[in-house]
Amino acid sequence: MRIIYTISLLQLLLMSCSDEPLIRLRESDFNKIDLTPGFHHESIVTGQGTMLYSLWVPPLPHDTLMPFVVGLHFAGPPSDHRSDDYFQALLWPGLKSKGAILFAPDVQAGSWIDPESELAVGDFVKLALKNWPIDKKRVIVTGYSMGGIGTWFVADKYSNLFTGAIPMASAPVGFLSGKIPHYIIQGRYDELFILSDVRSAMKILRENDGIATLQIVDRGHYEAGGYSEWLERGWDWIDSVNFSK
């Protein structure tokens, strides 16, 4: 198995395997979440404190399963509901027409590949799939910059939960197993992350029989809002792949 060495193999193994997971969301707390249609700023108690998150709930027709999207925010100064800037700038403009429940958590630790952060995402998604009217064939993880790095990692580790990944403006991290489709969006003029690394990741995904495509856009790194139309196209591409099987 090949790996992109953005972080060491030892770090990945330590992050991926834990006898005592740090995060434990109580199902009783989860079931108190307000699913009234509209925007919500919410919080939920974890084993390590409290996770803040932004949530968009569309109208929930009776007996209809809804798509579900996990959006991982970019880096920035620590603040409450750090996810909201990313939500408003990119996640909502890109996917508002898709009728999906949009969930954007605040990072729990310094990055999305920290065990405390990725376990919070994994636990939340597991409870959502169990308790909410979610179409399990349409569960997407996406993110930008730091969130894009997290998307690569979480898509690998929780490939049993997600049906597609859309990393944006990021560097590939983790074992590129190719178990779910990847629509990769990278800026041609990105000042932080190298396009050749993403091309190498694409090659590995395909060697592992993964389905992946790379969309290169004429953007720099600090133009997140300009990626929204490509995020929407990524959604459509993943749908076309999954429902043509």
Wavefront OBJ file of the C-alpha trace (Angstrom):
o trace
v 0.000 0.000 0.000
v 1.421 3.362 -1.003
v 0.995 6.584 0.902
v 1.462 10.318 0.380
v 3.943 11.383 3.062
v 2.310 14.616 4.155
v 2.458 13.064 7.613
v 4.428 10.007 8.635
v 3.177 6.447 8.394
v 3.567 6.070 12.158
v 1.380 9.126 12.768
v -1.309 7.761 10.480
v -1.332 4.423 12.245
v -1.585 6.082 15.627
v -4.396 8.319 14.421
v -6.268 5.442 12.801
v -6.074 2.958 15.663
v -7.114 3.658 19.217
v -8.204 1.254 21.944
v -9.852 4.111 23.848
v -11.582 6.544 21.459
v -11.563 10.086 22.771
v -14.989 11.031 21.493
v -18.204 9.512 22.694
v -21.428 11.285 21.722
v -24.448 10.216 23.722
v -27.360 9.150 21.568
v -29.756 10.777 24.030
v -28.023 14.137 23.437
v -27.944 13.574 19.691
v -31.679 12.974 19.562
v -32.304 16.410 21.081
v -30.883 18.133 18.000
v -33.378 20.515 16.411
v -34.273 19.366 12.872
v -36.573 22.290 12.180
v -35.893 23.431 8.586
v -33.401 26.289 8.397
v -29.944 27.282 9.685
v -28.856 26.306 13.176
v -25.806 27.010 15.314
v -25.673 24.039 17.655
v -23.437 22.275 20.164
v -23.184 18.735 21.481
v -21.248 17.321 24.427
v -18.368 14.995 23.594
v -16.030 12.986 25.779
v -13.566 15.869 25.571
v -15.863 18.866 25.993
v -18.317 20.443 23.579
v -18.379 20.394 19.786
v -19.921 23.418 18.074
v -21.320 23.069 14.582
v -23.372 24.729 11.879
v -26.348 22.872 10.441
v -28.666 23.442 7.515
v -31.865 21.403 7.480
v -34.024 21.490 4.329
v -37.729 20.710 4.453
v -38.023 17.042 5.371
v -40.860 15.476 3.359
v -42.586 12.552 5.014
v -41.084 9.161 4.124
v -38.287 10.721 2.048
v -34.588 10.012 2.626
v -32.302 13.049 2.380
v -28.696 13.430 1.196
v -26.198 14.287 3.940
v -23.023 16.359 3.605
v -20.192 16.785 6.088
v -18.216 19.978 5.432
v -14.810 20.486 7.069
v -13.756 24.113 7.425
v -10.450 25.766 6.583
v -7.933 27.015 9.140
v -8.249 30.382 10.833
v -8.131 32.153 14.188
v -9.857 30.176 16.973
v -13.415 31.334 17.519
v -16.830 29.932 18.331
v -18.542 28.422 15.297
v -15.427 28.651 13.167
v -17.321 26.516 10.660
v -19.747 29.320 9.834
v -17.397 31.355 7.603
v -16.717 28.285 5.490
v -20.389 27.342 5.536
v -21.517 30.738 4.263
v -18.650 31.277 1.794
v -18.556 27.879 0.116
v -20.634 24.997 1.464
v -24.026 26.724 1.308
v -23.538 28.499 -2.064
v -22.267 25.283 -3.634
v -24.836 22.810 -2.342
v -27.940 24.796 -1.359
v -29.864 23.480 -4.368
v -29.254 19.808 -3.582
v -31.831 19.332 -0.846
v -29.222 17.934 1.522
v -28.742 18.196 5.257
v -25.474 20.146 5.592
v -23.365 19.579 8.714
v -20.214 21.648 9.361
v -18.507 20.995 12.717
v -15.857 23.111 14.407
v -12.525 21.322 14.519
v -12.032 19.718 17.939
v -8.241 19.938 17.994
v -5.514 21.515 15.881
v -6.463 19.768 12.638
v -8.962 17.367 11.119
v -6.474 14.505 11.177
v -6.090 14.754 14.941
v -7.880 11.760 16.581
v -10.076 14.047 18.676
v -11.338 15.810 15.546
v -11.831 12.919 13.168
v -13.491 10.748 15.811
v -15.992 13.528 16.494
v -16.873 13.550 12.794
v -17.108 9.773 12.622
v -19.280 9.479 15.729
v -21.657 12.208 14.556
v -22.096 10.638 11.123
v -22.764 7.206 12.608
v -25.520 8.619 14.826
v -26.975 10.663 11.961
v -27.184 7.583 9.743
v -28.868 5.688 12.551
v -31.373 8.338 13.669
v -32.033 10.749 10.794
v -33.867 10.165 7.483
v -30.651 9.979 5.447
v -30.133 8.342 2.077
v -27.094 6.133 2.775
v -26.228 6.186 -0.922
v -25.703 9.961 -0.833
v -23.382 10.775 2.077
v -20.577 13.135 1.048
v -17.557 14.533 2.867
v -15.952 17.707 1.565
v -13.628 20.404 2.824
v -11.330 23.238 1.824
v -7.611 23.701 2.654
v -7.186 22.230 6.162
v -10.674 20.806 5.671
v -9.627 19.362 2.326
v -6.731 17.573 3.997
v -9.200 16.224 6.519
v -11.465 15.106 3.679
v -8.710 12.906 2.208
v -8.095 11.350 5.611
v -11.690 10.917 6.770
v -12.774 9.521 3.386
v -10.218 6.734 3.787
v -10.870 5.958 7.424
v -14.675 6.100 7.216
v -15.202 4.780 3.693
v -17.938 2.550 5.137
v -19.962 5.681 5.997
v -19.340 7.972 3.012
v -20.214 7.453 -0.636
v -18.067 10.239 -2.065
v -15.360 12.776 -1.239
v -14.683 16.270 -2.590
v -11.340 17.608 -1.285
v -10.615 21.185 -2.347
v -7.422 23.261 -2.378
v -5.508 20.784 -0.254
v -2.756 18.208 0.009
v -3.475 14.473 -0.108
v -3.060 12.717 3.217
v -3.460 9.084 4.165
v -3.766 5.734 2.496
v -5.336 6.396 -0.882
v -7.460 3.267 -0.889
v -9.892 4.447 -3.548
v -12.864 2.798 -1.861
v -15.206 5.720 -2.635
v -15.286 8.133 -5.599
v -13.170 11.287 -5.296
v -13.856 14.543 -7.139
v -10.694 16.526 -6.463
v -10.672 20.292 -6.978
v -7.318 22.058 -7.047
v -6.331 25.597 -7.948
v -3.790 25.986 -10.701
v -2.282 28.950 -8.834
v -2.598 27.612 -5.287
v 0.092 29.253 -3.175
v 0.107 26.591 -0.436
v -0.416 23.178 -2.008
v 1.391 21.671 -4.987
v -0.638 20.445 -7.936
v 1.880 17.679 -8.675
v 1.136 16.104 -5.267
v -2.531 15.883 -6.186
v -1.684 14.378 -9.569
v 0.422 11.748 -7.767
v -2.493 10.983 -5.458
v -4.773 10.550 -8.464
v -2.371 8.001 -9.899
v -2.350 6.015 -6.658
v -6.142 6.088 -6.365
v -6.449 4.677 -9.867
v -3.788 2.045 -9.223
v -5.960 0.959 -6.307
v -8.936 0.657 -8.686
v -10.480 3.823 -7.288
v -12.766 6.117 -9.263
v -11.412 9.659 -9.223
v -11.262 12.780 -11.330
v -9.250 15.978 -10.963
v -10.709 19.381 -11.737
v -8.066 22.096 -12.056
v -9.470 25.612 -11.661
v -7.791 28.929 -12.412
v -7.790 30.068 -8.791
v -5.358 30.818 -6.011
v -5.637 29.438 -2.508
v -7.316 32.449 -0.939
v -10.343 32.441 -3.237
v -12.516 29.875 -1.482
v -15.775 31.488 -2.577
v -14.795 30.935 -6.192
v -14.907 27.174 -5.733
v -18.662 26.914 -5.094
v -19.660 26.122 -8.695
v -17.037 23.370 -8.786
v -18.299 21.945 -5.522
v -21.743 21.664 -7.107
v -20.245 19.956 -10.148
v -18.425 17.561 -7.833
v -21.719 16.584 -6.241
v -23.263 15.948 -9.664
v -20.254 13.880 -10.783
v -20.362 11.679 -7.668
v -24.094 11.146 -8.162
v -23.515 10.166 -11.791
v -20.838 7.669 -10.778
v -22.724 6.105 -7.886
v -26.076 5.815 -9.623
v -24.642 4.458 -12.889
v -23.175 1.392 -11.176
l 1 2 3 4 5 6 7 8 9 10 11 12 13 14 15 16 17 18 19 20 21 22 23 24 25 26 27 28 29 30 31 32 33 34 35 36 37 38 39 40 41 42 43 44 45 46 47 48 49 50 51 52 53 54 55 56 57 58 59 60 61 62 63 64 65 66 67 68 69 70 71 72 73 74 75 76 77 78 79 80 81 82 83 84 85 86 87 88 89 90 91 92 93 94 95 96 97 98 99 100 101 102 103 104 105 106 107 108 109 110 111 112 113 114 115 116 117 118 119 120 121 122 123 124 125 126 127 128 129 130 131 132 133 134 135 136 137 138 139 140 141 142 143 144 145 146 147 148 149 150 151 152 153 154 155 156 157 158 159 160 161 162 163 164 165 166 167 168 169 170 171 172 173 174 175 176 177 178 179 180 181 182 183 184 185 186 187 188 189 190 191 192 193 194 195 196 197 198 199 200 201 202 203 204 205 206 207 208 209 210 211 212 213 214 215 216 217 218 219 220 221 222 223 224 225 226 227 228 229 230 231 232 233 234 235 236 237 238 239 240 241 242 243 244 245
